[in-house]
Amino acid sequence: MFEALFKLSENNSTVKRECVAGLTTFITMVYIVFVNPAMLAEAGMDQGAAFVATCIAAAIGCFIMGLWANYPLALAPGMGLNAFFTYGVVLGMGYTWQAALGAVFMSGCIFLFLSLFKVREWIINAIPLVLKRAIATGIGAFLALIALKNAGIIVASPATLVQLGDITSAGPLLAILSFFVIAALLYRDFKSGVLISILLVTGIALSLGLVEYHGVIAMPPSIMPTFMQLDFAAAFELSMLSVIFAFLFVDLFDTSGTLVAVTQKAGLADEKGNMPRLGRALSADSSATIAGAMLGTSTTTSYIESVAGVSVGGRTGLTAVVVGICFLLMMFFAPLAQMVPAYATAGAILYVAVLMLQNLKFVNWDDMTDAIPVTVVLLMTPLTFSIAHGIALGFISYTAVKVLCGKKDQISISVWILTALFVIKFAFLS
């Protein structure tokens, strides 16, 4: 059965190797079941229901990716996208979380359409590489700001907008400890460094009486508070267009970049670098987003942590299926997830920010027509507290600088169209 489903011998793999790879990938990304529900709870969602939705959405995505696309690629609600959901759409723009789920659902449907009709390749090829990297760095800076805010390391100031918080108090100190533990463990190639850090800080907080003990294992909480709570009417409002586009755009490039990285690491691409069954892999990602929105979680996307499983031999979809099973079993650890304080996950969020900011090394800083839009996105995404605004201002600045510097021939038709739409949005829809 395994041979028929996953073509193990063709991919020079075994059931044991795929299972080990699946467990390795799961350990490196299971932190999301602690981080995502806590972040969605800030948007007003029931944390227990969000926890179950996170686990089920991740499992669905992994099963589709494994059984249909046969890739060792794991999926779960994405970091950055969940931050935009909570802090950008709900807390920033004032939409309800039900409307935000509707926008996630719509973006998933559009992504599925683009995947089935191969429009995705045209869009990705038409967007300048420098803007793709700028968006990744902007999201990284946004995540860093959220992590520092959640940890209490930076706080609001009426005089200077932000200032240093009381870093001698327990929360900021434990958040700093969490980040340094992650850095030390991952440097020594401990694949579960992020998970160990979260559990360590939660244990310390528990011993100090900073959090209340709720147990470790129990029956999963009810998912009904978030299940099928989407507000489609609000999602179809014209003002939600930029929100849907932001969800779609970020997921589009995040998925594509992850697919390229994982398939190259696993040696699954052909001699020209083309990925077999690409359409199925992209459809799996978008289908998981649609299912996740109905369950009650933000955009579900492919995880770069899948590289960890590939590095220990994962080559087929059986790896992803094992990850999905692990996520389903994780639902019985809801009490543990509810004990994790915000400062325990702040280190994990800051670590992801560091990874995303590494894209800055690929920017040609000697070319001002590249450096300026990257800087605009990098600064405006966290300072406006909006990924959507960061992306929009990045496109506008890219087009303006290229035109004024006599390089308008480098602007593709799609960039002209998107720039015009963003200008119209700021002029008439803001």
Residue pairs with C-beta under 8 A, 6 or more apart in sequence:
2 8
2 15
2 318
3 9
5 67
5 70
5 317
5 318
6 13
6 18
6 66
6 70
6 316
6 317
6 318
7 70
7 316
8 14
8 15
8 18
8 316
8 318
11 268
11 315
11 316
12 315
13 313
13 314
13 315
13 316
13 318
15 318
17 312
17 313
17 314
17 315
18 72
18 313
18 314
18 315
18 316
18 318
18 319
18 322
19 318
19 322
20 312
20 313
21 72
21 309
21 310
21 312
21 313
21 314
21 315
21 319
21 322
22 74
22 309
22 314
22 318
22 319
22 320
22 321
22 322
22 323
22 325
22 326
23 322
23 326
24 191
24 308
24 309
24 311
24 312
24 314
25 72
25 74
25 303
25 305
25 306
25 308
25 309
25 314
25 319
25 323
26 74
26 322
26 323
26 326
26 327
27 191
27 192
27 195
27 308
28 191
28 192
28 194
28 195
28 305
28 308
28 309
29 74
29 76
29 303
29 305
29 306
29 323
30 195
30 326
30 327
30 330
31 194
31 195
31 198
31 345
31 348
32 54
32 58
32 76
32 77
32 79
33 51
33 54
33 55
33 58
33 327
33 330
33 333
33 337
34 198
34 337
34 340
34 344
34 345
34 348
35 79
35 82
35 345
35 348
35 349
36 50
36 54
36 76
36 77
36 82
36 297
36 298
37 47
37 48
37 50
37 51
37 54
37 337
37 338
38 47
38 340
38 342
38 345
39 82
39 83
39 85
39 86
40 47
40 50
40 82
40 85
40 86
40 97
40 297
40 298
41 47
41 50
42 86
42 87
42 91
43 85
43 86
43 90
43 91
43 97
43 100
44 90
44 96
44 97
45 97
45 225
45 226
45 296
46 221
46 225
46 226
47 338
48 221
48 222
48 225
48 334
48 338
49 221
49 222
49 223
49 224
49 225
49 226
49 227
49 296
50 226
50 296
50 297
51 220
51 221
51 331
51 334
51 337
51 338
52 220
52 221
52 222
52 223
52 295
52 331
52 334
53 223
53 226
53 227
53 292
53 295
53 296
53 297
54 76
54 77
54 297
55 220
55 327
55 328
55 330
55 331
56 223
56 291
56 295
56 327
56 328
56 331
57 76
57 77
57 288
57 291
57 292
57 295
57 297
57 300
58 74
58 75
58 76
58 77
58 288
58 300
58 323
58 324
58 327
59 324
59 325
59 327
59 328
60 287
60 288
60 291
60 292
60 300
60 324
61 74
61 75
61 76
61 284
61 285
61 287
61 288
61 291
61 292
61 300
61 324
62 74
62 75
62 320
62 321
62 323
62 324
62 327
63 320
63 321
63 324
64 283
64 284
64 287
64 288
65 71
65 73
65 74
65 75
65 281
65 284
65 285
65 288
65 302
65 317
65 320
66 72
66 316
66 317
66 318
66 319
66 320
66 321
66 324
67 317
67 321
68 280
68 283
68 284
68 317
69 277
69 280
69 281
69 283
69 284
69 317
70 277
70 316
70 317
71 259
71 262
71 263
71 268
71 277
71 281
71 316
71 317
71 320
72 262
72 266
72 306
72 309
72 310
72 314
72 315
72 316
72 317
72 318
72 319
72 320
73 258
73 259
73 262
73 281
73 302
73 303
73 306
73 320
74 302
74 303
74 305
74 306
74 309
74 319
74 320
74 323
74 324
75 284
75 285
75 288
75 300
75 301
75 302
75 303
75 320
76 300
76 301
76 303
76 327
77 292
77 297
77 298
77 299
77 300
77 301
78 250
78 251
78 254
78 298
78 299
78 300
78 301
78 303
79 143
79 349
79 352
80 139
80 142
80 143
80 250
80 254
80 352
80 356
80 387
81 247
81 250
81 251
81 254
81 298
81 299
81 301
82 297
82 298
82 299
83 139
83 142
83 143
83 146
83 349
83 387
84 142
84 246
84 247
84 250
84 298
84 386
84 387
84 388
85 97
85 100
85 104
85 298
85 299
86 298
87 146
87 385
88 243
88 246
88 385
88 386
88 387
88 388
89 95
89 99
89 100
89 103
89 243
90 96
90 97
90 100
92 385
92 386
93 243
93 386
95 103
95 234
95 240
95 243
96 231
96 234
97 229
98 229
98 230
98 231
98 234
99 231
99 234
99 235
99 240
100 243
100 298
101 226
101 229
101 230
101 231
101 293
101 296
102 230
102 231
102 232
102 233
102 234
102 235
102 236
102 240
102 293
103 235
103 240
103 243
103 244
103 247
104 247
104 289
104 292
104 293
104 298
104 299
105 230
105 232
105 235
105 289
105 290
105 293
105 294
106 235
106 236
106 244
107 244
107 245
107 247
107 248
107 251
107 289
107 299
108 286
108 287
108 288
108 289
108 290
108 292
108 293
108 299
109 286
109 290
110 244
110 248
111 120
111 248
111 251
111 252
111 282
111 285
111 286
111 289
112 283
112 286
112 287
112 290
113 119
114 120
114 123
114 252
115 279
115 282
115 283
115 285
115 286
116 279
116 283
118 279
120 252
120 256
120 282
122 414
123 252
123 414
124 252
124 253
124 256
126 412
126 413
126 414
126 415
127 253
127 412
127 414
127 415
128 398
128 410
128 412
128 415
130 363
130 364
130 370
130 373
130 374
130 398
131 373
131 377
131 394
131 395
131 398
131 415
132 253
132 257
133 359
133 360
133 362
133 363
133 374
134 363
134 373
134 374
134 376
134 377
134 378
134 394
135 249
135 250
135 253
135 377
135 387
135 390
135 391
135 394
136 253
136 257
136 356
136 359
137 356
137 357
137 359
137 360
137 374
137 377
137 378
138 377
138 378
138 380
138 381
138 382
138 387
138 390
138 391
138 394
139 250
139 356
139 381
139 387
139 390
140 352
140 353
140 354
140 355
140 356
140 357
140 359
141 353
141 357
141 378
141 379
141 381
141 382
142 353
142 381
142 382
142 385
142 387
142 390
143 349
143 350
143 352
143 353
143 356
144 349
144 350
144 353
144 354
144 357
144 382
145 154
145 382
145 385
146 349
147 175
147 346
147 347
147 349
147 350
147 353
148 154
148 346
148 350
149 155
150 175
150 342
150 343
150 345
150 346
150 349
151 171
151 172
151 175
151 176
151 342
151 343
151 346
152 165
152 166
152 169
152 171
152 172
152 175
152 343
153 164
153 165
153 167
153 172
153 175
153 176
153 346
154 162
154 163
154 164
154 165
155 162
155 163
155 164
155 165
156 162
156 163
157 163
165 172
166 172
167 173
167 176
170 205
170 208
170 210
171 210
171 341
171 342
171 343
172 343
174 201
174 204
174 205
174 341
174 343
174 344
175 201
175 343
175 344
175 346
175 347
176 347
177 200
177 201
177 204
177 347
178 197
178 198
178 200
178 201
178 343
178 344
178 345
178 346
178 347
178 348
179 197
179 346
179 347
179 350
179 351
180 347
181 193
181 196
181 197
181 200
181 201
181 347
182 193
182 194
182 197
182 347
182 348
182 351
183 351
184 193
185 192
185 193
185 196
185 197
186 193
186 194
186 351
190 196
191 308
194 348
194 351
197 344
197 347
197 348
198 340
198 344
198 345
198 347
198 348
201 341
201 343
201 344
201 347
202 211
202 339
202 340
202 341
202 344
205 211
205 341
205 343
205 344
206 213
206 339
210 341
211 339
211 341
212 339
213 339
214 335
214 336
214 338
214 339
215 335
215 336
216 333
216 335
216 336
217 332
217 333
217 335
217 336
218 332
218 334
218 335
219 332
220 331
220 332
220 334
221 334
223 295
223 296
225 296
226 295
226 296
226 297
227 294
227 295
227 296
228 294
229 296
230 293
230 294
234 240
235 244
238 429
239 429
241 425
241 429
242 388
242 392
242 422
242 425
242 429
243 388
245 388
246 387
246 388
246 391
247 299
249 391
250 299
250 387
250 391
251 285
251 289
251 299
251 301
254 301
254 302
255 282
255 285
255 301
255 302
257 304
258 301
258 302
258 303
258 304
258 306
259 275
259 278
259 281
259 282
259 302
260 269
260 275
261 304
261 307
262 268
262 302
262 304
262 306
262 307
262 310
263 269
263 275
264 273
265 307
265 310
265 311
266 310
266 314
266 315
267 315
268 275
268 276
268 315
269 275
269 276
270 276
275 281
281 302
285 300
285 301
285 302
288 300
288 301
289 299
289 300
289 301
291 300
292 298
292 299
292 300
293 299
304 355
306 314
306 319
306 320
309 319
309 323
310 319
360 374
360 378
363 370
363 371
363 374
364 370
364 371
365 371
368 401
368 405
369 398
369 401
369 402
369 405
369 407
369 410
372 397
372 401
373 394
373 395
373 397
373 398
373 401
374 394
376 393
376 394
376 397
377 390
377 391
377 393
377 394
380 389
380 390
380 393
380 394
381 387
381 389
381 390
381 391
382 390
384 390
384 393
392 422
392 425
392 426
393 422
395 415
395 418
395 419
395 422
396 419
396 422
396 423
398 411
398 415
398 419
399 411
399 415
399 416
399 419
402 408
402 410
402 411
403 411
